[in-house]
Amino acid sequence: MKIKYLILTIIVASFFTACGFSKVQYTDRTQLITMSPSKEMAMGLNASEGIKKENKSTLDKDKALLKRVQTIGKKIARVANQPSFKWEFHTISKNVLNAFCLPGGKVYVYTGIAKVTANDDQLATVMSHEIAHAIARHGAERVSMGQITGMGQQFLSMVVKSKAPQYESAFNTAYNYGSNLGLMLPYSRKHEMEADKIGLILMTKSGYDTRESAKFWIKMKKASGGKGKSKSDFFSTHPSDDKRIAQINEYNAKLKK
């Protein structure tokens, strides 16, 4: 058993040696990422090609919306300072309240969420938020956190199994539950708030009115049926609507000073 501990310790040590600490652009938050930027970009490109094939019949069909998305996207891209990104801007004609930006700058906006926006400033709110996720490498960070928690579970589970094997199953259940509530969900909420903040900065730099951001999220709260209205976000990947709107107003006030 001691040999197994030693081998796993060496693996863990090698893993962390290969990890990289970096700073998030615009917020200066330190993050730990195990994935290289080139691999992240390749994953984004592969995912984008798959999305295009999957949504072939609904991709870029709304020409008026596509033009708006491309115009707004290009303005944000010019100030995003991401020379390695190969920007693309697409629409998907589905009544879905969502948009996303893949690593490398592949942006997709569903017509469903575009209908919620009252003007280009609100559409820029959506797009700058999603672009901010890619700039901050939130996807790679979440993958890295999953790898780290998985290795921690493997190591501790081995210890429990050697000392009290009858509790191994209970330990794994508790660990999964605890790491999700204590690490993964808070990180998801932190990423959302960080993307809101970076998004406002991108909007300001590209000439859009950030005062429209809170108005958009108020509309989203109504459009989603108030699903995010809970005062507590403890069990959620996203901050509550009210908390998000209040935070956006606070960020915006600081930007205007």
C-alpha positions in Angstrom: 0.0 0.0 0.0 2.8 2.4 0.8 4.1 1.9 -2.8 0.7 2.9 -4.1 0.8 6.0 -2.0 4.2 6.9 -3.3 3.3 6.3 -6.9 0.1 8.4 -6.6 2.1 11.2 -4.7 4.6 11.3 -7.6 1.7 11.5 -10.1 0.1 14.3 -8.2 3.4 16.2 -7.8 4.1 15.8 -11.6 0.6 17.0 -12.3 0.9 20.2 -10.3 4.4 20.8 -11.8 2.8 20.8 -15.2 0.0 23.2 -14.1 0.3 26.9 -14.7 -0.8 29.9 -12.7 -2.0 32.9 -14.6 -3.8 36.2 -14.2 -7.3 36.8 -15.6 -7.2 39.7 -18.0 -9.0 42.8 -16.7 -9.7 41.4 -13.1 -6.1 40.2 -12.3 -7.5 37.2 -10.4 -5.0 34.3 -10.1 -6.2 31.1 -11.7 -4.8 27.5 -11.9 -5.1 25.9 -15.3 -3.8 22.5 -16.4 -4.6 22.9 -20.1 -2.4 24.7 -22.6 -3.9 27.6 -24.6 -3.2 25.7 -27.9 -5.1 22.6 -26.7 -8.0 24.8 -25.5 -8.1 26.5 -28.9 -8.2 23.2 -30.7 -11.0 22.0 -28.5 -12.9 25.2 -29.3 -12.4 24.8 -33.0 -13.5 21.1 -33.0 -16.6 22.0 -30.9 -17.5 24.8 -33.3 -17.3 22.5 -36.3 -19.6 20.1 -34.5 -22.1 22.8 -33.7 -22.2 24.0 -37.3 -23.0 20.4 -38.5 -25.6 19.8 -35.8 -27.4 23.1 -36.5 -26.9 23.2 -40.3 -30.6 23.8 -41.0 -30.9 26.7 -38.5 -27.4 28.3 -38.7 -27.3 32.0 -39.8 -30.8 31.9 -41.3 -31.9 35.1 -39.8 -29.9 37.5 -41.9 -30.9 40.7 -40.1 -29.9 39.3 -36.7 -26.7 37.8 -38.2 -25.7 41.3 -39.4 -26.3 42.8 -36.0 -24.4 40.0 -34.2 -21.5 40.3 -36.6 -21.3 44.1 -36.3 -21.5 44.1 -32.5 -19.1 41.1 -32.3 -16.4 42.8 -34.5 -16.6 46.0 -32.4 -16.0 43.9 -29.2 -13.3 41.8 -30.8 -11.3 44.9 -31.8 -11.0 45.9 -28.1 -10.7 42.4 -26.6 -6.9 42.2 -27.2 -6.9 38.5 -28.2 -4.5 38.2 -31.1 -4.6 34.4 -31.1 -8.4 34.3 -31.5 -9.9 33.5 -34.9 -13.2 35.3 -34.4 -16.5 34.0 -35.9 -20.0 35.2 -35.2 -23.1 33.1 -35.9 -26.8 32.8 -35.1 -28.9 29.7 -34.5 -32.6 30.1 -35.2 -34.0 28.3 -32.1 -36.1 29.7 -29.3 -33.5 29.2 -26.7 -32.4 31.7 -24.1 -28.7 31.2 -24.6 -25.5 32.3 -26.3 -22.0 31.2 -25.9 -18.4 31.8 -27.0 -16.0 28.9 -27.5 -12.3 29.1 -26.9 -10.7 30.9 -29.8 -13.6 33.3 -30.3 -16.4 31.2 -31.9 -19.5 33.1 -30.9 -23.1 31.7 -31.2 -26.3 33.6 -30.4 -29.7 31.9 -30.3 -32.6 33.9 -31.7 -34.5 33.2 -28.5 -32.2 35.3 -26.4 -31.9 37.9 -29.1 -35.6 38.5 -29.0 -35.3 39.4 -25.3 -32.9 42.3 -26.1 -34.5 45.6 -26.8 -31.5 47.2 -28.6 -27.9 46.7 -29.7 -26.6 47.7 -26.3 -28.5 44.8 -24.7 -27.4 42.4 -27.4 -23.9 43.6 -26.7 -24.5 42.8 -23.0 -25.1 39.2 -24.0 -22.2 38.9 -26.4 -19.6 40.7 -24.2 -20.6 38.4 -21.3 -20.0 35.3 -23.3 -16.8 36.6 -24.9 -15.6 37.4 -21.4 -15.9 33.8 -20.4 -13.6 32.8 -23.3 -11.1 35.6 -22.5 -10.9 34.6 -18.9 -10.5 30.9 -19.9 -13.3 29.9 -17.6 -13.9 26.6 -19.4 -10.3 25.5 -19.1 -10.3 26.5 -15.4 -13.4 24.4 -14.7 -11.9 21.4 -16.4 -8.7 21.9 -14.3 -10.7 22.2 -11.1 -12.5 18.9 -12.0 -9.2 17.2 -12.6 -7.8 18.5 -9.3 -10.8 17.4 -7.2 -10.8 14.0 -9.0 -7.1 13.4 -8.0 -7.8 14.5 -4.5 -10.7 12.0 -4.2 -8.6 9.2 -5.7 -5.8 9.8 -3.1 -8.1 10.1 -0.1 -10.3 7.2 -1.1 -7.2 5.0 -1.2 -6.4 6.1 2.4 -9.9 5.4 3.6 -10.0 2.0 1.8 -6.8 1.0 3.6 -7.9 2.1 7.0 -11.7 1.5 7.0 -12.8 -0.1 3.8 -16.4 -0.3 5.0 -16.6 3.5 4.7 -15.1 3.9 1.3 -18.5 4.2 -0.5 -19.9 6.7 2.0 -16.7 8.7 1.7 -16.9 8.9 -2.1 -20.5 10.0 -1.9 -19.7 12.7 0.7 -16.6 13.9 -1.2 -18.5 14.3 -4.5 -21.3 16.2 -2.7 -19.0 18.4 -0.7 -16.6 19.2 -3.6 -19.6 20.2 -5.8 -21.1 22.5 -3.2 -17.9 23.7 -1.7 -15.8 24.2 -4.8 -17.4 23.7 -8.3 -20.6 25.6 -7.7 -18.9 28.6 -6.1 -16.4 28.7 -8.9 -19.2 28.7 -11.4 -20.9 31.6 -9.7 -17.6 33.4 -9.5 -17.1 32.9 -13.2 -20.5 34.3 -14.0 -19.9 37.5 -11.9 -16.4 37.9 -13.4 -17.8 37.6 -16.9 -20.4 40.3 -16.1 -17.6 42.6 -14.9 -15.3 41.9 -17.9 -18.3 42.2 -20.2 -19.1 45.7 -18.9 -15.4 46.7 -19.5 -15.6 45.4 -23.1 -18.9 47.2 -23.7 -17.4 50.5 -22.4 -14.3 50.1 -24.6 -16.3 49.3 -27.7 -18.7 52.2 -27.2 -21.9 50.5 -25.9 -24.1 51.8 -23.1 -23.5 49.6 -20.0 -26.6 51.1 -18.4 -28.6 48.8 -20.6 -27.0 45.7 -19.0 -29.1 45.7 -15.8 -32.2 46.4 -17.9 -31.4 43.3 -20.0 -31.0 41.1 -16.9 -34.3 42.3 -15.5 -35.9 41.3 -18.8 -34.1 37.9 -18.7 -35.5 37.3 -15.2 -39.0 37.7 -16.5 -38.3 35.8 -19.7 -36.9 32.8 -17.8 -40.0 32.7 -15.5 -38.0 34.0 -12.5 -36.1 30.7 -12.2 -33.1 32.5 -10.9 -35.1 34.7 -8.4 -34.1 32.8 -5.3 -32.4 34.9 -2.6 -29.9 32.1 -2.1 -27.6 30.8 -4.8 -25.9 28.2 -2.7 -27.2 25.3 -4.8 -26.9 27.1 -8.1 -24.2 27.4 -10.8 -25.4 31.0 -11.4 -25.9 33.9 -9.0 -29.5 34.8 -8.2 -31.1 37.3 -10.6 -31.3 40.0 -7.9 -27.7 39.5 -6.8 -26.5 39.7 -10.4 -28.4 42.9 -11.2 -27.2 44.6 -8.0 -23.6 43.6 -8.7 -23.9 44.9 -12.3 -25.2 48.2 -11.1 -22.3 48.4 -8.6 -19.7 47.5 -11.3 -21.3 50.1 -13.7 -21.2 52.8 -11.0 -17.4 52.2 -10.6 -16.9 52.3 -14.4 -18.6 55.7 -14.7 -16.4 57.3 -12.0 
